Amino acid sequence: MDLMEAVFVLARRWTITIPLLVLTIAAVTAGYLLLPWTYESSGTVVFLTSRQIAEKNTGGNPYLAFDGSLSITAELVGRAVDDELTAQDLAQHGLTGTYETQIPPDSRAPLLKVTVTHSDPAMAQATMEAILKRIPAALDDLQKTNSSISQVRLSVLTKSKKPERVATSKIRSLVGVLAVGLMLTVGAPLIIESIKNPRRPIQPKRVPDPNGGLAPKRLRLDDDAPTAVHVWPPAAAAPARPPASGSPPEPARPRRDGQGSSRSRTRGTRRTPRANPDGNPNAADGRNDTAWPRETDDGRNTRRYP
């Protein structure tokens, strides 16, 4: 079934196509109005070296003393915050936003990014603020067992003041509803058409017979069908038509002397080379003396020089 035939089927089954199309449009519209939007709020924290190391190496400027250990510290703190106990504690305080802590893959600095998503923008912002406050506490818990004076510090680098609306999840849901609706709109009429009006196999065309009527159908030969056998020699030709009644037969033409016999002798002659008895194949006058005997129709042998 090609495209034009499918379009004709949809037009012919308009009693099914139009209601399904209207239902699909209504479902997409309802999803746009009823499905909630998603809001996202994020903040970024940077980890700094201790004051003692900064004063000793960089004159007190911590932004000049980054090393690989700070990135490891950021990863440990992120895993400590992103656990089940922290999520339960936030839920007890009414903060139900979905959050995630990760190190930005496009940066080599010791950063920790917090991303919170929720359908309520106020809830997303409040959850993000609560997590940013818990990160210093998680860092202090990791350094309690260390009695060293040098302690890693952190600072809030960026923080969103207003959550942003993210349309990715909602658009993905609407596209799914639209795809399912269009599949039903197009597929249902085609299936019903194929059930009610199954396509018949194509019949071979009959060739008109010159004598009138139609010639028998041409059958397709399979691979297992026997092949044609050629008989040799072919059948004898049809006899010649007798002369019309009343007209005398044409008399045979007389054969002149010397005509006709040469043709018959030439056709029935077998020529074999015969060596020169003198041993000289070429005569003095330049003629080849080799004799070629031949046999004529009357049985006589004659000799002919080339």
QUINOR-V690532 format. One record per residue. SS is DSSP state (@ for helix, = for strand, . for the rest). OMEGA is omega in whole degrees, 0 to 359 (* if undefined). D_CENTER is the distance of its C-alpha to the mean C-alpha in whole Angstrom. Layout:
SS OMEGA D_CENTER
SS OMEGA D_CENTER
//
This chain:
. 181 20
. 185 19
@ 182 19
@ 178 23
@ 177 24
@ 178 22
@ 178 25
@ 178 28
@ 178 27
@ 178 27
@ 179 30
@ 178 32
. 184 31
@ 178 33
@ 177 35
@ 185 32
@ 184 30
@ 177 32
@ 179 34
@ 178 30
@ 178 30
@ 178 33
@ 178 33
@ 179 29
@ 179 31
@ 180 34
@ 179 32
@ 179 31
@ 179 34
@ 177 36
@ 178 34
@ 183 34
@ 188 38
@ 181 38
. 182 36
. 173 38
. 178 37
= 180 37
= 185 39
= 177 39
= 186 42
= 177 42
= 183 45
= 180 45
= 177 47
= 180 48
= 184 50
= 178 53
. 183 56
. 180 59
@ 183 62
@ 180 64
@ 179 61
@ 179 61
@ 182 64
@ 187 65
@ 187 62
. 178 61
. 178 64
. 179 63
. 185 60
@ 182 57
@ 175 54
@ 185 55
. 175 55
. 176 51
. 183 50
@ 181 47
@ 180 50
@ 177 49
@ 177 45
@ 177 46
@ 179 49
@ 179 46
@ 179 44
@ 179 46
@ 179 48
@ 178 44
@ 179 44
@ 180 47
@ 184 47
. 179 43
. 184 45
@ 181 45
@ 179 49
@ 179 49
@ 178 46
@ 178 49
@ 177 52
@ 179 50
@ 177 49
@ 177 53
. 177 54
. 179 51
. 187 49
. 179 45
. 177 43
= 185 40
= 179 40
= 177 39
= 181 40
= 173 39
. 181 39
. 182 37
. 182 35
. 182 35
. 176 39
. 180 41
. 177 44
. 182 46
= 175 44
= 183 43
= 179 41
= 180 42
= 181 40
= 177 41
= 178 39
= 177 40
. 178 40
. 181 44
@ 179 44
@ 178 48
@ 178 47
@ 180 44
@ 181 47
@ 179 49
@ 179 47
@ 178 46
@ 181 50
@ 180 51
@ 177 48
@ 177 50
@ 181 53
@ 181 52
@ 176 51
@ 178 54
@ 178 55
@ 178 53
@ 178 53
@ 179 57
@ 178 57
@ 184 55
@ 180 58
. 182 61
. 181 61
. 181 61
. 181 65
. 179 64
. 181 65
. 180 62
. 178 59
. 178 56
= 177 56
= 181 53
= 178 53
= 183 51
= 179 49
= 178 47
= 180 47
. 179 46
. 181 48
. 181 46
. 178 43
= 179 40
= 181 38
= 184 34
. 185 32
@ 183 29
@ 180 29
@ 179 31
@ 178 28
@ 178 25
@ 180 27
@ 178 28
@ 177 24
@ 178 23
@ 179 26
@ 180 25
@ 179 21
@ 179 23
@ 179 25
@ 176 23
@ 177 21
@ 182 24
@ 182 25
@ 186 23
@ 183 22
@ 178 26
@ 180 27
@ 179 24
@ 178 25
@ 179 29
@ 180 28
@ 179 26
@ 183 29
@ 182 32
. 179 31
. 181 29
. 178 28
. 178 30
. 182 29
. 179 29
. 178 33
. 180 34
. 177 36
. 181 39
. 179 41
= 181 44
. 178 47
. 180 50
. 182 53
. 180 52
. 181 49
= 177 46
. 178 45
. 181 43
. 176 39
. 181 37
. 178 36
. 180 33
. 177 34
. 179 32
. 182 32
. 182 35
. 180 37
. 180 40
. 180 41
. 181 43
. 179 46
. 180 49
. 180 52
. 7 55
. 181 57
. 180 56
. 181 58
. 180 62
. 180 62
. 180 63
. 180 67
. 181 69
. 180 70
. 179 74
. 180 76
. 182 77
. 178 80
. 181 83
. 182 82
. 179 84
. 181 82
. 182 81
. 179 84
. 179 82
. 179 83
. 181 85
. 179 84
. 179 86
. 178 87
. 180 85
. 178 82
. 180 79
@ 180 81
@ 179 79
@ 180 76
@ 179 76
@ 181 78
@ 181 75
@ 184 72
. 185 74
. 172 75
. 184 74
. 177 75
= 181 75
= 179 76
= 184 80
. 178 81
. 180 84
. 180 87
. 180 89
. 180 86
. 184 85
. 182 82
= 179 83
. 182 86
. 181 89
. 178 88
. 180 84
. 179 83
= 183 81
. 181 84
. 182 81
= 178 82
= 179 79
= 178 81
= 182 79
= 181 80
. 182 80
. 182 80
. 177 84
. 181 83
. 177 85
= 176 84
= 183 84
= 182 84
= 179 82
= 180 82
. * 78
//
